[in-house]
């Protein structure tokens, strides 16, 4: 089996649609690729100054870190830094990109497979460096994902439509990527994921504009076409009939993938 490492940029994932993601499911996704996980690192910001003066914030932050640890991840803290702007406002920053990249390069010496959890294009050089060392490098992210990163990794897993990663509120609903939209006739097709294997893709789910709502409002043909152009993610119910598989009661979950 391949020896695997997981490196999650928690701030990037949570900030871009990954809030509520199941970290145990991400480990399962990696294991399904034929691996045994040796390293699982979660990189996250820690505001020690605020935790010292805000008890409620400290307790919430500690519970969050405890959940990550219970999922079997090693937490790598990055202390936030505060900067005073010219107008007197304060900016808080914590960037763990460098720590994550260095760890991935060093730890990859004993790994065959790397899962990068981030949509940040700044990791392109890391991906290419690892691939040049003969490693398979995949990525998982949710929204605002670099197109170059999607293209350069060995396989990109869109977290929003992966089963179990972001659970849906109702078991009858699922999520899929919208594509091949005919603006004039108002229809397109959805593709979704049925499992964690690379080939577990179901495509060709028919979607008519009359079945799509955004913010509880019907959408125009122009908006429908725009959503298709950006591979928007729709949440929908699946209906099978003599005409094939159709998406019904669809809502826009993410305007772009």
N, C-alpha and C positions, 0 to 999 in steps of 0.2 A: 504494500500500500504506500501511497505517497505520504510524505511527512508534511504536515500543513501548519501554517501560521496565519492568524487573523489579526489585523491591525485596523482598529476602528477609530476614526476621527469623530468623536461623539458630538462635538459642537457643530460640525458641519452637517452631520446626519440629522440631529434633532432640529436644528434651525431650518432645514430644508425638507420638512415633511416626514421625518422619521420619529416624531414623538409617539411613544407607545409601542415602538418596535420591540419584538420579542428576540432577545439576544440568544436564547436557547435555540430558537428556530434558525438563526443565522449559523450557529454551530452545526445544526443538523444539515443545513444546505451545503456546508463545506464537507461534511463527512460523506454525503451522497456522491460527491465527486470522486470517491474512491480513496479517501484520505484518513489518516489518523492525526488528530490535532495535538501538536506539541506545544504551541504558543497561542495564547488568545489575549491580546492587549487592548484595553480601552483607554484612549487618551482624552482627558477632560480638564476643563478649567476649574480651579478652586479659588474662591475669594475668601481667604483667611481673615482679612480685615473685617469684611462684612459679617462673617460667621462669629467673630468675637463680640460684635455689638448687637447682633440680631439673633436672638435665641430661636425664633420660629424658622428663620431662614436656615440656620445651622442644622436644626432637626430635620427639615425637609431635604437638605443637601446630603446629610448623612444617610437617611433612608434610601435616597436615590443611589448613593454609592454602595450601600449594602445590597440592593437588588442586583447591581452589576456584579458584585463579588459572588453572590449566590448563584448567578448564571455561569460562574466558572471563569471569569475574566480577571486578569491582573490589571489594576488601575494605575495609570501613569498620570500623576498630577502635573498641571501647569499652572503656576500661580499667576493670577491676573495682575496687570500693571495699570496704574492710573496716570493719565497725562492731563495737564492743565492746558487748555487751548487759549489762544490769544483773546477770545471773547469772554474768558473766565469759566466756560463750561468744562466739565470733566469728561474725559473719554476713558473707557475701561477696555483693555485689550488682553487677550490671552491666546497665543497662537502656538499650538503644539505640533505644527507641520514638521518642523526640523527634527524634533525629538522622535516623532513617528518614523520619519524617513531614515534617520540614522539607525534606529533600532531594527527596522525592517532589513536594511542592508547587512547589518552585523549578524542578526539572528538567522538570516536566510542562508548562511553558510551551511546550516544543518537542516534546511528545509527544501522541499521540492515544489511546494504549492503555496502561493500567497494570496490571501483575500484582502483586498483593500476596501475599507468601508469609508467612502468619501466620493463626492462628485466634483471635487476641487481639481481644476486643471493644473495646479501647481505640482501635483503628484506625477505628471507625465514623465519627468526625468527619472523619478524613482521606478516607475513601471518599466521603462526602457532599460534601465540599469539592471533590474532584476531579471528581465527577459534575456539580456545579454549574458547573464550568468547561467542560463539554461533553465530558469524557473518558469512555471506556469503562473501567470498573474491574472486573476479575475477581480472584478469590482462589483460592489453593490452600493446603490445610492437611491435617492427618492425623487428629488426635484432640483432644478437649477444645476443640472449635471453637464459638465464640459463635454461637448461633442468629440473633441480630440481624445479625451480620456475613454469615452465609450468605444471609439474606433481602435485605440491602441492596446487596450487590455485584451487578453485572450478570449474572455467572455464577460459581457456586462449583464448583470442581473438587475432588472428594474424592481426595486424593493416594494413599490406600491402595489404591484400585481402578483408578487410571489405569494403562494399560499402560506398562511400562518405567520408571515413576517409582520404584516400590519393587519390584524384581524378585523373583519367587517362586523358591523353592529348586528346584522341579521344574517343567519346562516343561509338564507335563500339568495343572498346577493353576492356578487363577485365583481372584480375589476378587470378592465382590459384597455389596451392601447387602440385608439381610433386612427384609422388610416384609409387610404384609397377613397376619399370622399368625392362624390359627384355633386358639385355645388348646385347645378341647375335642377337636378332631380331630387336632391335632398336626401341622399343615403350614403352610407359608408360601411366599413367593415371593422370589426374588433378582433384583436388577438389577445389571448390570455394564457396564463400558465396553469397547468394541471398538476405539476409536481416540481421537484427540485433538480431533476436531470436536465441537462442542456436541451434535450430533444422533447421535453414535456411542454410542448406549445400547441395550443388549439387556435387555429386561425379561421377566418371566413365567417365570423358571426355577424349576421346582417343587422344593421342599425339604421333605422329611419329617423329623420329629424323630428318627426312628430312625437317620438318617444323620449326626447332629450330635454331636460330642464337644466338651467343654470341659475342658482340663487332663487329657486322657485319660480322662475320666469321662462317661458318658451324662448328658444333662440332663433335668430334669423339664419337664412342660407349662408350669408357672408360669414357669420360667426361660426357656423358649423364647419365651413370650409377652413377657416382659420384654425379651429381646434384640430382638424385632421392634419393640417400642415405642420402643426407642432406636436403631433402624436400625443394629444391630450389623453388623460386617463379618465375613463368613465366608470361609474359604479352602476350596476344594472342587475336585472333578474333575467334569467335564461328561460326562453320559451321554445320548446321543440314542437314542430307541426309538420304537416305534409310538405310545406314549403321549405323546410330546413330549420336551422337554429337561428332564432332572432333575439335581439336584446330589447327588453321592454322596461318601462319605468326607470329610464336611465337618468343619472345626474352627473354633472361635471365634478369629478373628484379633484383633479389637477388640470389646469389649463395647458400644461406642457409636461412631457416626461423628462 
